[in-house]
């Protein structure tokens, strides 16, 4: 990856395309998320995560970051508790694949906060201390960034996370 001039960097960032895993169900919520993201998108099978991106490099070739950066989205702490509970093996294998690929992984949890985790404001029987321990341990174990947001801002967050991940990478810092 050659050095990008400011003009070439901006052109690459403007070419950003959202990659959506084929296992993401086509629902009205997904369609709204994609609309609010503001990026062109296409569906393809991702090895890990629900979203990643592609861009056009300065040689005019499309480059995928699917094996480099990914966002795993959860619609609530309830869904996250399921992933850390009965679906833990499958969930952990996905994160292990990302770690083995050397990928940067983001966990975007909608309509929740650290305060909700601590107070147990979810419907699972999982204890707040257990959920907190899992989140903190996985941040370390899998180089994971946990981000909470409102459902209405998920699309914008997908766009911004991937844009800055690409920008830092192309500037040679990531």
C-alpha positions in Angstrom: 0.0 0.0 0.0 1.7 3.1 -1.2 1.7 6.5 0.5 -1.5 8.4 -0.1 -1.6 12.1 -0.9 -4.4 14.1 0.8 -6.3 14.1 -2.5 -5.9 10.3 -3.0 -6.8 9.6 0.6 -10.0 11.6 0.3 -10.8 9.8 -3.0 -10.3 6.4 -1.3 -12.5 7.4 1.6 -15.2 8.6 -0.7 -15.2 5.2 -2.4 -16.1 3.4 0.8 -18.7 0.6 0.4 -20.3 -1.1 3.3 -20.1 -4.9 3.3 -23.0 -6.6 4.9 -22.8 -10.2 6.0 -25.3 -12.4 4.1 -26.5 -13.8 7.4 -27.9 -10.4 8.5 -31.6 -10.8 8.0 -33.3 -8.5 5.6 -35.7 -6.6 7.9 -37.1 -3.1 7.9 -34.6 -2.3 10.7 -31.7 -3.5 8.4 -33.0 -1.4 5.5 -33.2 1.7 7.8 -29.7 1.1 9.2 -28.3 0.9 5.6 -30.2 4.0 4.6 -29.0 6.0 7.6 -25.4 4.7 7.0 -25.2 6.8 3.9 -22.8 4.4 2.1 -23.4 2.2 -0.9 -23.6 -1.4 0.3 -23.5 -4.9 -0.9 -24.1 -8.3 0.8 -21.4 -10.9 0.9 -20.3 -13.7 3.3 -18.0 -12.3 6.0 -15.8 -14.7 8.0 -16.5 -12.7 11.1 -18.6 -9.7 12.1 -21.8 -8.4 10.5 -20.2 -5.5 8.7 -16.9 -4.5 7.1 -16.0 -2.3 4.1 -14.3 -2.1 0.8 -12.7 0.9 -1.0 -11.0 1.7 -4.3 -7.3 2.2 -3.9 -5.2 4.8 -5.8 -4.5 2.3 -8.6 -8.3 2.0 -9.2 -8.5 -1.5 -7.7 -11.1 -2.5 -5.2 -9.7 -3.6 -1.8 -11.7 -5.4 0.8 -11.1 -4.9 4.5 -13.3 -7.8 5.4 -10.4 -9.7 7.0 -8.9 -6.6 8.6 -11.7 -4.8 10.3 -15.2 -5.9 11.3 -18.2 -4.7 13.3 -20.4 -7.2 15.2 -23.8 -5.6 16.0 -26.1 -6.7 18.8 -29.6 -5.1 19.1 -29.6 -5.2 22.9 -28.0 -6.5 26.0 -30.5 -9.3 25.9 -29.1 -10.5 22.6 -25.6 -10.1 23.9 -26.3 -12.1 27.0 -27.5 -15.0 24.8 -24.2 -14.8 22.9 -22.2 -14.9 26.2 -24.5 -17.6 27.5 -26.0 -20.5 25.4 -24.4 -19.4 22.1 -21.0 -18.7 23.7 -19.1 -21.4 21.8 -20.2 -20.2 18.4 -19.7 -16.5 19.4 -16.2 -17.2 20.7 -15.2 -19.2 17.5 -16.1 -16.1 15.5 -14.0 -13.8 17.6 -11.1 -16.4 17.6 -11.2 -16.3 13.7 -10.9 -12.5 13.8 -8.0 -12.7 16.3 -6.2 -15.3 14.1 -6.7 -13.0 11.1 -5.2 -10.1 13.0 -8.4 -8.2 12.5 -9.6 -5.2 14.5 -13.1 -6.0 15.9 -15.8 -3.7 17.1 -18.8 -4.8 19.1 -21.7 -2.3 18.6 -24.5 -2.8 21.1 -27.7 -0.9 20.6 -29.8 0.8 23.2 -27.5 0.0 26.1 -24.7 1.5 28.2 -22.1 0.4 30.7 -24.5 1.6 33.3 -27.2 -0.8 32.0 -24.6 -3.6 32.2 -23.7 -2.7 35.8 -27.3 -2.3 36.9 -28.5 -5.5 35.2 -31.0 -3.7 33.0 -31.7 -6.6 30.7 -33.9 -9.7 30.8 -31.3 -12.4 31.0 -30.5 -14.3 34.1 -26.9 -13.6 33.6 -25.5 -11.7 36.5 -24.2 -8.1 35.9 -20.8 -9.1 37.2 -20.6 -12.0 34.8 -21.6 -9.9 31.8 -19.2 -7.2 32.8 -16.4 -9.7 33.2 -17.1 -11.2 29.8 -17.1 -7.9 28.1 -13.9 -6.7 29.8 -12.1 -10.0 29.3 -13.0 -10.2 25.6 -11.8 -6.6 25.1 -8.4 -7.8 26.2 -8.5 -11.3 24.7 -9.7 -10.3 21.2 -8.5 -6.6 21.0 -12.2 -5.7 21.0 -13.7 -2.2 21.1 -17.1 -2.2 22.8 -19.3 0.7 21.6 -22.8 1.4 22.9 -25.2 3.5 20.8 -28.9 4.2 20.2 -30.5 2.2 17.5 -31.2 5.4 15.5 -27.5 6.1 15.3 -26.2 2.6 14.4 -26.0 3.4 10.7 -24.0 6.6 11.3 -21.7 4.7 13.7 -21.1 2.0 11.1 -20.1 4.6 8.6 -17.8 6.6 11.0 -16.1 3.5 12.5 -15.2 2.1 9.1 -14.2 5.4 7.6 -11.8 6.1 10.4 -10.5 2.6 10.5 -9.7 3.0 6.7 -8.3 6.5 7.1 -5.8 5.5 9.8 -4.8 2.4 7.8 -4.2 4.4 4.6 -2.3 7.0 6.6 0.0 4.2 7.6 -0.8 4.4 11.3 -2.9 1.2 11.6 
